[in-house]
């Protein structure tokens, strides 16, 4: 996964799937493309690239509660 692109890892969604990911704490959203598998840590559903995490304001915290929906 490239840290500079707006991408994400998901365990089962197809590669190329576009997702709108919204940080529940601040309401910021970003559109990402699934290009990897993971995360492999119990309780986590998505793993965002650093660029995507910066867009929704979650880099400092490292993790955040988000909601996501498939778009396009």
mmCIF file of the N, C-alpha and C atoms, coordinates in Angstrom:
data_MODEL
# 
_entry.id   MODEL 
# 
loop_
_atom_site.group_PDB 
_atom_site.id 
_atom_site.type_symbol 
_atom_site.label_atom_id 
_atom_site.label_alt_id 
_atom_site.label_comp_id 
_atom_site.label_asym_id 
_atom_site.label_entity_id 
_atom_site.label_seq_id 
_atom_site.pdbx_PDB_ins_code 
_atom_site.Cartn_x 
_atom_site.Cartn_y 
_atom_site.Cartn_z 
_atom_site.occupancy 
_atom_site.B_iso_or_equiv 
_atom_site.pdbx_formal_charge 
_atom_site.auth_seq_id 
_atom_site.auth_comp_id 
_atom_site.auth_asym_id 
_atom_site.auth_atom_id 
_atom_site.pdbx_PDB_model_num 
ATOM 1   N N  . UNK A 1 1  ? 0.857   -1.177 0.000  1.00 0.00 ? 1  UNK A N  1 
ATOM 2   C CA . UNK A 1 1  ? 0.000   0.000  0.000  1.00 0.00 ? 1  UNK A CA 1 
ATOM 3   C C  . UNK A 1 1  ? 0.899   1.235  0.000  1.00 0.00 ? 1  UNK A C  1 
ATOM 4   N N  . UNK A 1 2  ? 0.627   2.149  -0.898 1.00 0.00 ? 2  UNK A N  1 
ATOM 5   C CA . UNK A 1 2  ? 1.418   3.374  -1.005 1.00 0.00 ? 2  UNK A CA 1 
ATOM 6   C C  . UNK A 1 2  ? 0.925   4.409  0.000  1.00 0.00 ? 2  UNK A C  1 
ATOM 7   N N  . UNK A 1 3  ? 1.842   4.916  0.813  1.00 0.00 ? 3  UNK A N  1 
ATOM 8   C CA . UNK A 1 3  ? 1.483   5.885  1.851  1.00 0.00 ? 3  UNK A CA 1 
ATOM 9   C C  . UNK A 1 3  ? 1.023   7.217  1.284  1.00 0.00 ? 3  UNK A C  1 
ATOM 10  N N  . UNK A 1 4  ? 1.432   7.543  0.064  1.00 0.00 ? 4  UNK A N  1 
ATOM 11  C CA . UNK A 1 4  ? 1.123   8.860  -0.494 1.00 0.00 ? 4  UNK A CA 1 
ATOM 12  C C  . UNK A 1 4  ? -0.160  8.886  -1.324 1.00 0.00 ? 4  UNK A C  1 
ATOM 13  N N  . UNK A 1 5  ? -0.779  7.727  -1.535 1.00 0.00 ? 5  UNK A N  1 
ATOM 14  C CA . UNK A 1 5  ? -2.010  7.678  -2.326 1.00 0.00 ? 5  UNK A CA 1 
ATOM 15  C C  . UNK A 1 5  ? -3.205  7.415  -1.421 1.00 0.00 ? 5  UNK A C  1 
ATOM 16  N N  . UNK A 1 6  ? -4.397  7.715  -1.922 1.00 0.00 ? 6  UNK A N  1 
ATOM 17  C CA . UNK A 1 6  ? -5.619  7.535  -1.139 1.00 0.00 ? 6  UNK A CA 1 
ATOM 18  C C  . UNK A 1 6  ? -6.117  6.102  -1.339 1.00 0.00 ? 6  UNK A C  1 
ATOM 19  N N  . UNK A 1 7  ? -5.538  5.204  -0.542 1.00 0.00 ? 7  UNK A N  1 
ATOM 20  C CA . UNK A 1 7  ? -5.848  3.784  -0.680 1.00 0.00 ? 7  UNK A CA 1 
ATOM 21  C C  . UNK A 1 7  ? -6.177  3.176  0.667  1.00 0.00 ? 7  UNK A C  1 
ATOM 22  N N  . UNK A 1 8  ? -6.687  1.934  0.619  1.00 0.00 ? 8  UNK A N  1 
ATOM 23  C CA . UNK A 1 8  ? -7.036  1.223  1.841  1.00 0.00 ? 8  UNK A CA 1 
ATOM 24  C C  . UNK A 1 8  ? -6.880  -0.276 1.641  1.00 0.00 ? 8  UNK A C  1 
ATOM 25  N N  . UNK A 1 9  ? -6.761  -0.971 2.760  1.00 0.00 ? 9  UNK A N  1 
ATOM 26  C CA . UNK A 1 9  ? -6.766  -2.424 2.752  1.00 0.00 ? 9  UNK A CA 1 
ATOM 27  C C  . UNK A 1 9  ? -8.066  -2.890 3.393  1.00 0.00 ? 9  UNK A C  1 
ATOM 28  N N  . UNK A 1 10 ? -8.662  -3.939 2.826  1.00 0.00 ? 10 UNK A N  1 
ATOM 29  C CA . UNK A 1 10 ? -9.879  -4.545 3.353  1.00 0.00 ? 10 UNK A CA 1 
ATOM 30  C C  . UNK A 1 10 ? -9.774  -6.045 3.129  1.00 0.00 ? 10 UNK A C  1 
ATOM 31  N N  . UNK A 1 11 ? -10.313 -6.826 4.049  1.00 0.00 ? 11 UNK A N  1 
ATOM 32  C CA . UNK A 1 11 ? -10.157 -8.280 3.970  1.00 0.00 ? 11 UNK A CA 1 
ATOM 33  C C  . UNK A 1 11 ? -10.885 -8.933 2.807  1.00 0.00 ? 11 UNK A C  1 
ATOM 34  N N  . UNK A 1 12 ? -12.047 -8.391 2.411  1.00 0.00 ? 12 UNK A N  1 
ATOM 35  C CA . UNK A 1 12 ? -12.834 -9.115 1.413  1.00 0.00 ? 12 UNK A CA 1 
ATOM 36  C C  . UNK A 1 12 ? -13.328 -8.301 0.221  1.00 0.00 ? 12 UNK A C  1 
ATOM 37  N N  . UNK A 1 13 ? -13.347 -6.976 0.319  1.00 0.00 ? 13 UNK A N  1 
ATOM 38  C CA . UNK A 1 13 ? -13.810 -6.184 -0.822 1.00 0.00 ? 13 UNK A CA 1 
ATOM 39  C C  . UNK A 1 13 ? -12.836 -6.318 -1.985 1.00 0.00 ? 13 UNK A C  1 
ATOM 40  N N  . UNK A 1 14 ? -13.346 -6.289 -3.191 1.00 0.00 ? 14 UNK A N  1 
ATOM 41  C CA . UNK A 1 14 ? -12.520 -6.446 -4.377 1.00 0.00 ? 14 UNK A CA 1 
ATOM 42  C C  . UNK A 1 14 ? -11.553 -5.301 -4.579 1.00 0.00 ? 14 UNK A C  1 
ATOM 43  N N  . UNK A 1 15 ? -10.393 -5.627 -5.142 1.00 0.00 ? 15 UNK A N  1 
ATOM 44  C CA . UNK A 1 15 ? -9.427  -4.592 -5.472 1.00 0.00 ? 15 UNK A CA 1 
ATOM 45  C C  . UNK A 1 15 ? -10.061 -3.621 -6.457 1.00 0.00 ? 15 UNK A C  1 
ATOM 46  N N  . UNK A 1 16 ? -9.807  -2.350 -6.250 1.00 0.00 ? 16 UNK A N  1 
ATOM 47  C CA . UNK A 1 16 ? -10.381 -1.322 -7.100 1.00 0.00 ? 16 UNK A CA 1 
ATOM 48  C C  . UNK A 1 16 ? -11.686 -0.750 -6.574 1.00 0.00 ? 16 UNK A C  1 
ATOM 49  N N  . UNK A 1 17 ? -12.282 -1.391 -5.572 1.00 0.00 ? 17 UNK A N  1 
ATOM 50  C CA . UNK A 1 17 ? -13.518 -0.878 -4.984 1.00 0.00 ? 17 UNK A CA 1 
ATOM 51  C C  . UNK A 1 17 ? -13.247 0.487  -4.355 1.00 0.00 ? 17 UNK A C  1 
ATOM 52  N N  . UNK A 1 18 ? -14.119 1.441  -4.627 1.00 0.00 ? 18 UNK A N  1 
ATOM 53  C CA . UNK A 1 18 ? -13.975 2.775  -4.043 1.00 0.00 ? 18 UNK A CA 1 
ATOM 54  C C  . UNK A 1 18 ? -14.888 2.889  -2.828 1.00 0.00 ? 18 UNK A C  1 
ATOM 55  N N  . UNK A 1 19 ? -14.337 3.452  -1.765 1.00 0.00 ? 19 UNK A N  1 
ATOM 56  C CA . UNK A 1 19 ? -15.056 3.615  -0.510 1.00 0.00 ? 19 UNK A CA 1 
ATOM 57  C C  . UNK A 1 19 ? -15.020 5.067  -0.060 1.00 0.00 ? 19 UNK A C  1 
ATOM 58  N N  . UNK A 1 20 ? -16.132 5.520  0.491  1.00 0.00 ? 20 UNK A N  1 
ATOM 59  C CA . UNK A 1 20 ? -16.155 6.811  1.180  1.00 0.00 ? 20 UNK A CA 1 
ATOM 60  C C  . UNK A 1 20 ? -16.007 6.484  2.660  1.00 0.00 ? 20 UNK A C  1 
ATOM 61  N N  . UNK A 1 21 ? -14.909 6.938  3.259  1.00 0.00 ? 21 UNK A N  1 
ATOM 62  C CA . UNK A 1 21 ? -14.615 6.671  4.659  1.00 0.00 ? 21 UNK A CA 1 
ATOM 63  C C  . UNK A 1 21 ? -14.784 7.965  5.439  1.00 0.00 ? 21 UNK A C  1 
ATOM 64  N N  . UNK A 1 22 ? -15.580 7.917  6.508  1.00 0.00 ? 22 UNK A N  1 
ATOM 65  C CA . UNK A 1 22 ? -15.863 9.106  7.313  1.00 0.00 ? 22 UNK A CA 1 
ATOM 66  C C  . UNK A 1 22 ? -15.432 8.869  8.753  1.00 0.00 ? 22 UNK A C  1 
ATOM 67  N N  . UNK A 1 23 ? -14.647 9.790  9.285  1.00 0.00 ? 23 UNK A N  1 
ATOM 68  C CA . UNK A 1 23 ? -14.234 9.760  10.678 1.00 0.00 ? 23 UNK A CA 1 
ATOM 69  C C  . UNK A 1 23 ? -15.443 10.186 11.516 1.00 0.00 ? 23 UNK A C  1 
ATOM 70  N N  . UNK A 1 24 ? -15.903 9.315  12.397 1.00 0.00 ? 24 UNK A N  1 
ATOM 71  C CA . UNK A 1 24 ? -17.092 9.605  13.197 1.00 0.00 ? 24 UNK A CA 1 
ATOM 72  C C  . UNK A 1 24 ? -16.875 10.754 14.177 1.00 0.00 ? 24 UNK A C  1 
ATOM 73  N N  . UNK A 1 25 ? -15.651 10.971 14.573 1.00 0.00 ? 25 UNK A N  1 
ATOM 74  C CA . UNK A 1 25 ? -15.376 12.010 15.566 1.00 0.00 ? 25 UNK A CA 1 
ATOM 75  C C  . UNK A 1 25 ? -15.477 13.423 15.011 1.00 0.00 ? 25 UNK A C  1 
ATOM 76  N N  . UNK A 1 26 ? -14.970 13.614 13.771 1.00 0.00 ? 26 UNK A N  1 
ATOM 77  C CA . UNK A 1 26 ? -14.948 14.979 13.239 1.00 0.00 ? 26 UNK A CA 1 
ATOM 78  C C  . UNK A 1 26 ? -15.759 15.168 11.958 1.00 0.00 ? 26 UNK A C  1 
ATOM 79  N N  . UNK A 1 27 ? -16.318 14.096 11.421 1.00 0.00 ? 27 UNK A N  1 
ATOM 80  C CA . UNK A 1 27 ? -17.160 14.185 10.232 1.00 0.00 ? 27 UNK A CA 1 
ATOM 81  C C  . UNK A 1 27 ? -16.405 14.321 8.917  1.00 0.00 ? 27 UNK A C  1 
ATOM 82  N N  . UNK A 1 28 ? -15.068 14.329 8.945  1.00 0.00 ? 28 UNK A N  1 
ATOM 83  C CA . UNK A 1 28 ? -14.283 14.452 7.708  1.00 0.00 ? 28 UNK A CA 1 
ATOM 84  C C  . UNK A 1 28 ? -14.334 13.136 6.930  1.00 0.00 ? 28 UNK A C  1 
ATOM 85  N N  . UNK A 1 29 ? -14.394 13.273 5.592  1.00 0.00 ? 29 UNK A N  1 
ATOM 86  C CA . UNK A 1 29 ? -14.494 12.101 4.718  1.00 0.00 ? 29 UNK A CA 1 
ATOM 87  C C  . UNK A 1 29 ? -13.412 12.109 3.654  1.00 0.00 ? 29 UNK A C  1 
ATOM 88  N N  . UNK A 1 30 ? -13.127 10.932 3.132  1.00 0.00 ? 30 UNK A N  1 
ATOM 89  C CA . UNK A 1 30 ? -12.176 10.770 2.040  1.00 0.00 ? 30 UNK A CA 1 
ATOM 90  C C  . UNK A 1 30 ? -12.635 9.589  1.179  1.00 0.00 ? 30 UNK A C  1 
ATOM 91  N N  . UNK A 1 31 ? -12.374 9.673  -0.117 1.00 0.00 ? 31 UNK A N  1 
ATOM 92  C CA . UNK A 1 31 ? -12.647 8.561  -1.027 1.00 0.00 ? 31 UNK A CA 1 
ATOM 93  C C  . UNK A 1 31 ? -11.339 7.809  -1.228 1.00 0.00 ? 31 UNK A C  1 
ATOM 94  N N  . UNK A 1 32 ? -11.360 6.503  -0.980 1.00 0.00 ? 32 UNK A N  1 
ATOM 95  C CA . UNK A 1 32 ? -10.174 5.669  -1.137 1.00 0.00 ? 32 UNK A CA 1 
ATOM 96  C C  . UNK A 1 32 ? -10.476 4.503  -2.069 1.00 0.00 ? 32 UNK A C  1 
ATOM 97  N N  . UNK A 1 33 ? -9.417  3.889  -2.577 1.00 0.00 ? 33 UNK A N  1 
ATOM 98  C CA . UNK A 1 33 ? -9.535  2.714  -3.445 1.00 0.00 ? 33 UNK A CA 1 
ATOM 99  C C  . UNK A 1 33 ? -8.884  1.544  -2.725 1.00 0.00 ? 33 UNK A C  1 
ATOM 100 N N  . UNK A 1 34 ? -9.586  0.409  -2.660 1.00 0.00 ? 34 UNK A N  1 
ATOM 101 C CA . UNK A 1 34 ? -9.037  -0.792 -2.039 1.00 0.00 ? 34 UNK A CA 1 
ATOM 102 C C  . UNK A 1 34 ? -7.964  -1.367 -2.966 1.00 0.00 ? 34 UNK A C  1 
ATOM 103 N N  . UNK A 1 35 ? -6.757  -1.527 -2.430 1.00 0.00 ? 35 UNK A N  1 
ATOM 104 C CA . UNK A 1 35 ? -5.676  -2.080 -3.236 1.00 0.00 ? 35 UNK A CA 1 
ATOM 105 C C  . UNK A 1 35 ? -4.818  -3.087 -2.472 1.00 0.00 ? 35 UNK A C  1 
ATOM 106 N N  . UNK A 1 36 ? -5.322  -3.547 -1.322 1.00 0.00 ? 36 UNK A N  1 
ATOM 107 C CA . UNK A 1 36 ? -4.532  -4.461 -0.500 1.00 0.00 ? 36 UNK A CA 1 
ATOM 108 C C  . UNK A 1 36 ? -5.474  -5.270 0.393  1.00 0.00 ? 36 UNK A C  1 
ATOM 109 N N  . UNK A 1 37 ? -4.957  -6.339 0.983  1.00 0.00 ? 37 UNK A N  1 
ATOM 110 C CA . UNK A 1 37 ? -5.706  -7.142 1.949  1.00 0.00 ? 37 UNK A CA 1 
ATOM 111 C C  . UNK A 1 37 ? -5.265  -6.764 3.360  1.00 0.00 ? 37 UNK A C  1 
ATOM 112 N N  . UNK A 1 38 ? -6.168  -6.942 4.289  1.00 0.00 ? 38 UNK A N  1 
ATOM 113 C CA . UNK A 1 38 ? -5.883  -6.611 5.683  1.00 0.00 ? 38 UNK A CA 1 
ATOM 114 C C  . UNK A 1 38 ? -7.015  -5.743 6.202  1.00 0.00 ? 38 UNK A C  1 
ATOM 115 N N  . UNK A 1 39 ? -6.928  -5.240 7.368  1.00 0.00 ? 39 UNK A N  1 
ATOM 116 C CA . UNK A 1 39 ? -5.894  -5.471 8.374  1.00 0.00 ? 39 UNK A CA 1 
ATOM 117 C C  . UNK A 1 39 ? -6.089  -6.826 9.040  1.00 0.00 ? 39 UNK A C  1 
ATOM 118 N N  . UNK A 1 40 ? -5.060  -7.309 9.649  1.00 0.00 ? 40 UNK A N  1 
ATOM 119 C CA . UNK A 1 40 ? -5.110  -8.621 10.275 1.00 0.00 ? 40 UNK A CA 1 
ATOM 120 C C  . UNK A 1 40 ? -5.022  -8.514 11.793 1.00 0.00 ? 40 UNK A C  1 
ATOM 121 N N  . UNK A 1 41 ? -5.614  -7.446 12.323 1.00 0.00 ? 41 UNK A N  1 
ATOM 122 C CA . UNK A 1 41 ? -5.696  -7.218 13.759 1.00 0.00 ? 41 UNK A CA 1 
ATOM 123 C C  . UNK A 1 41 ? -7.156  -7.294 14.148 1.00 0.00 ? 41 UNK A C  1 
ATOM 124 N N  . UNK A 1 42 ? -7.455  -8.115 15.139 1.00 0.00 ? 42 UNK A N  1 
ATOM 125 C CA . UNK A 1 42 ? -8.841  -8.333 15.563 1.00 0.00 ? 42 UNK A CA 1 
ATOM 126 C C  . UNK A 1 42 ? -9.545  -7.009 15.861 1.00 0.00 ? 42 UNK A C  1 
ATOM 127 N N  . UNK A 1 43 ? -10.754 -6.874 15.339 1.00 0.00 ? 43 UNK A N  1 
ATOM 128 C CA . UNK A 1 43 ? -11.563 -5.687 15.598 1.00 0.00 ? 43 UNK A CA 1 
ATOM 129 C C  . UNK A 1 43 ? -11.385 -4.564 14.597 1.00 0.00 ? 43 UNK A C  1 
ATOM 130 N N  . UNK A 1 44 ? -10.426 -4.692 13.701 1.00 0.00 ? 44 UNK A N  1 
ATOM 131 C CA . UNK A 1 44 ? -10.213 -3.650 12.694 1.00 0.00 ? 44 UNK A CA 1 
ATOM 132 C C  . UNK A 1 44 ? -10.745 -4.113 11.346 1.00 0.00 ? 44 UNK A C  1 
ATOM 133 N N  . UNK A 1 45 ? -11.337 -3.175 10.608 1.00 0.00 ? 45 UNK A N  1 
ATOM 134 C CA . UNK A 1 45 ? -11.972 -3.501 9.341  1.00 0.00 ? 45 UNK A CA 1 
ATOM 135 C C  . UNK A 1 45 ? -11.207 -2.918 8.160  1.00 0.00 ? 45 UNK A C  1 
ATOM 136 N N  . UNK A 1 46 ? -10.676 -1.723 8.319  1.00 0.00 ? 46 UNK A N  1 
ATOM 137 C CA . UNK A 1 46 ? -9.940  -1.035 7.256  1.00 0.00 ? 46 UNK A CA 1 
ATOM 138 C C  . UNK A 1 46 ? -8.559  -0.635 7.745  1.00 0.00 ? 46 UNK A C  1 
ATOM 139 N N  . UNK A 1 47 ? -7.639  -0.566 6.799  1.00 0.00 ? 47 UNK A N  1 
ATOM 140 C CA . UNK A 1 47 ? -6.320  -0.006 7.059  1.00 0.00 ? 47 UNK A CA 1 
ATOM 141 C C  . UNK A 1 47 ? -6.103  1.061  5.992  1.00 0.00 ? 47 UNK A C  1 
ATOM 142 N N  . UNK A 1 48 ? -6.034  2.313  6.403  1.00 0.00 ? 48 UNK A N  1 
ATOM 143 C CA . UNK A 1 48 ? -5.908  3.417  5.458  1.00 0.00 ? 48 UNK A CA 1 
ATOM 144 C C  . UNK A 1 48 ? -4.444  3.791  5.235  1.00 0.00 ? 48 UNK A C  1 
ATOM 145 N N  . UNK A 1 49 ? -4.146  4.267  4.037  1.00 0.00 ? 49 UNK A N  1 
ATOM 146 C CA . UNK A 1 49 ? -2.813  4.814  3.769  1.00 0.00 ? 49 UNK A CA 1 
ATOM 147 C C  . UNK A 1 49 ? -2.633  6.069  4.617  1.00 0.00 ? 49 UNK A C  1 
ATOM 148 N N  . UNK A 1 50 ? -1.388  6.493  4.786  1.00 0.00 ? 50 UNK A N  1 
ATOM 149 C CA . UNK A 1 50 ? -1.116  7.693  5.583  1.00 0.00 ? 50 UNK A CA 1 
ATOM 150 C C  . UNK A 1 50 ? -1.803  8.915  4.992  1.00 0.00 ? 50 UNK A C  1 
ATOM 151 N N  . UNK A 1 51 ? -1.797  9.035  3.670  1.00 0.00 ? 51 UNK A N  1 
ATOM 152 C CA . UNK A 1 51 ? -2.444  10.186 3.025  1.00 0.00 ? 51 UNK A CA 1 
ATOM 153 C C  . UNK A 1 51 ? -3.939  10.216 3.321  1.00 0.00 ? 51 UNK A C  1 
ATOM 154 N N  . UNK A 1 52 ? -4.588  9.061  3.263  1.00 0.00 ? 52 UNK A N  1 
ATOM 155 C CA . UNK A 1 52 ? -6.025  8.993  3.556  1.00 0.00 ? 52 UNK A CA 1 
ATOM 156 C C  . UNK A 1 52 ? -6.290  9.316  5.018  1.00 0.00 ? 52 UNK A C  1 
ATOM 157 N N  . UNK A 1 53 ? -5.458  8.773  5.899  1.00 0.00 ? 53 UNK A N  1 
ATOM 158 C CA . UNK A 1 53 ? -5.616  9.044  7.335  1.00 0.00 ? 53 UNK A CA 1 
ATOM 159 C C  . UNK A 1 53 ? -5.438  10.530 7.631  1.00 0.00 ? 53 UNK A C  1 
ATOM 160 N N  . UNK A 1 54 ? -4.492  11.188 6.957  1.00 0.00 ? 54 UNK A N  1 
ATOM 161 C CA . UNK A 1 54 ? -4.296  12.623 7.150  1.00 0.00 ? 54 UNK A CA 1 
ATOM 162 C C  . UNK A 1 54 ? -5.531  13.407 6.718  1.00 0.00 ? 54 UNK A C  1 
ATOM 163 N N  . UNK A 1 55 ? -6.147  12.987 5.620  1.00 0.00 ? 55 UNK A N  1 
ATOM 164 C CA . UNK A 1 55 ? -7.324  13.685 5.106  1.00 0.00 ? 55 UNK A CA 1 
ATOM 165 C C  . UNK A 1 55 ? -8.485  13.681 6.091  1.00 0.00 ? 55 UNK A C  1 
ATOM 166 N N  . UNK A 1 56 ? -8.607  12.651 6.899  1.00 0.00 ? 56 UNK A N  1 
ATOM 167 C CA . UNK A 1 56 ? -9.728  12.594 7.842  1.00 0.00 ? 56 UNK A CA 1 
ATOM 168 C C  . UNK A 1 56 ? -9.283  12.867 9.279  1.00 0.00 ? 56 UNK A C  1 
ATOM 169 N N  . UNK A 1 57 ? -8.050  13.311 9.448  1.00 0.00 ? 57 UNK A N  1 
ATOM 170 C CA . UNK A 1 57 ? -7.585  13.759 10.761 1.00 0.00 ? 57 UNK A CA 1 
ATOM 171 C C  . UNK A 1 57 ? -7.384  12.679 11.789 1.00 0.00 ? 57 UNK A C  1 
ATOM 172 N N  . UNK A 1 58 ? -6.812  11.539 11.380 1.00 0.00 ? 58 UNK A N  1 
ATOM 173 C CA . UNK A 1 58 ? -6.612  10.466 12.353 1.00 0.00 ? 58 UNK A CA 1 
ATOM 174 C C  . UNK A 1 58 ? -5.169  9.998  12.480 1.00 0.00 ? 58 UNK A C  1 
ATOM 175 N N  . UNK A 1 59 ? -4.221  10.725 11.895 1.00 0.00 ? 59 UNK A N  1 
ATOM 176 C CA . UNK A 1 59 ? -2.822  10.284 11.945 1.00 0.00 ? 59 UNK A CA 1 
ATOM 177 C C  . UNK A 1 59 ? -2.284  10.306 13.374 1.00 0.00 ? 59 UNK A C  1 
ATOM 178 N N  . UNK A 1 60 ? -2.539  11.351 14.105 1.00 0.00 ? 60 UNK A N  1 
ATOM 179 C CA . UNK A 1 60 ? -2.001  11.470 15.464 1.00 0.00 ? 60 UNK A CA 1 
ATOM 180 C C  . UNK A 1 60 ? -2.519  10.358 16.376 1.00 0.00 ? 60 UNK A C  1 
ATOM 181 N N  . UNK A 1 61 ? -3.795  10.039 16.248 1.00 0.00 ? 61 UNK A N  1 
ATOM 182 C CA . UNK A 1 61 ? -4.386  9.005  17.093 1.00 0.00 ? 61 UNK A CA 1 
ATOM 183 C C  . UNK A 1 61 ? -3.972  7.598  16.651 1.00 0.00 ? 61 UNK A C  1 
ATOM 184 N N  . UNK A 1 62 ? -3.748  7.411  15.362 1.00 0.00 ? 62 UNK A N  1 
ATOM 185 C CA . UNK A 1 62 ? -3.356  6.098  14.852 1.00 0.00 ? 62 UNK A CA 1 
ATOM 186 C C  . UNK A 1 62 ? -4.534  5.227  14.473 1.00 0.00 ? 62 UNK A C  1 
ATOM 187 N N  . UNK A 1 63 ? -5.611  5.302  15.235 1.00 0.00 ? 63 UNK A N  1 
ATOM 188 C CA . UNK A 1 63 ? -6.845  4.576  14.918 1.00 0.00 ? 63 UNK A CA 1 
ATOM 189 C C  . UNK A 1 63 ? -8.021  5.511  15.138 1.00 0.00 ? 63 UNK A C  1 
ATOM 190 N N  . UNK A 1 64 ? -9.131  5.184  14.522 1.00 0.00 ? 64 UNK A N  1 
ATOM 191 C CA . UNK A 1 64 ? -10.340 5.992  14.706 1.00 0.00 ? 64 UNK A CA 1 
ATOM 192 C C  . UNK A 1 64 ? -11.558 5.145  14.368 1.00 0.00 ? 64 UNK A C  1 
ATOM 193 N N  . UNK A 1 65 ? -12.668 5.508  14.964 1.00 0.00 ? 65 UNK A N  1 
ATOM 194 C CA . UNK A 1 65 ? -13.921 4.886  14.575 1.00 0.00 ? 65 UNK A CA 1 
ATOM 195 C C  . UNK A 1 65 ? -14.395 5.584  13.316 1.00 0.00 ? 65 UNK A C  1 
ATOM 196 N N  . UNK A 1 66 ? -14.662 4.800  12.289 1.00 0.00 ? 66 UNK A N  1 
ATOM 197 C CA . UNK A 1 66 ? -15.102 5.339  11.010 1.00 0.00 ? 66 UNK A CA 1 
ATOM 198 C C  . UNK A 1 66 ? -16.316 4.575  10.533 1.00 0.00 ? 66 UNK A C  1 
ATOM 199 N N  . UNK A 1 67 ? -17.018 5.174  9.602  1.00 0.00 ? 67 UNK A N  1 
ATOM 200 C CA . UNK A 1 67 ? -18.026 4.445  8.848  1.00 0.00 ? 67 UNK A CA 1 
ATOM 201 C C  . UNK A 1 67 ? -17.603 4.524  7.399  1.00 0.00 ? 67 UNK A C  1 
ATOM 202 N N  . UNK A 1 68 ? -17.994 3.529  6.624  1.00 0.00 ? 68 UNK A N  1 
ATOM 203 C CA . UNK A 1 68 ? -17.617 3.541  5.215  1.00 0.00 ? 68 UNK A CA 1 
ATOM 204 C C  . UNK A 1 68 ? -18.753 2.990  4.380  1.00 0.00 ? 68 UNK A C  1 
ATOM 205 N N  . UNK A 1 69 ? -18.774 3.436  3.123  1.00 0.00 ? 69 UNK A N  1 
ATOM 206 C CA . UNK A 1 69 ? -19.760 2.957  2.182  1.00 0.00 ? 69 UNK A CA 1 
ATOM 207 C C  . UNK A 1 69 ? -19.109 2.824  0.820  1.00 0.00 ? 69 UNK A C  1 
ATOM 208 N N  . UNK A 1 70 ? -19.555 1.840  0.066  1.00 0.00 ? 70 UNK A N  1 
ATOM 209 C CA . UNK A 1 70 ? -19.055 1.653  -1.281 1.00 0.00 ? 70 UNK A CA 1 
ATOM 210 C C  . UNK A 1 70 ? -19.668 2.733  -2.168 1.00 0.00 ? 70 UNK A C  1 
ATOM 211 N N  . UNK A 1 71 ? -18.829 3.383  -2.972 1.00 0.00 ? 71 UNK A N  1 
ATOM 212 C CA . UNK A 1 71 ? -19.294 4.426  -3.907 1.00 0.00 ? 71 UNK A CA 1 
ATOM 213 C C  . UNK A 1 71 ? -18.842 4.082  -5.315 1.00 0.00 ? 71 UNK A C  1 
ATOM 214 N N  . UNK A 1 72 ? -19.554 4.623  -6.283 1.00 0.00 ? 72 UNK A N  1 
ATOM 215 C CA . UNK A 1 72 ? -19.173 4.453  -7.687 1.00 0.00 ? 72 UNK A CA 1 
ATOM 216 C C  . UNK A 1 72 ? -19.121 3.057  -8.116 1.00 0.00 ? 72 UNK A C  1 
# 
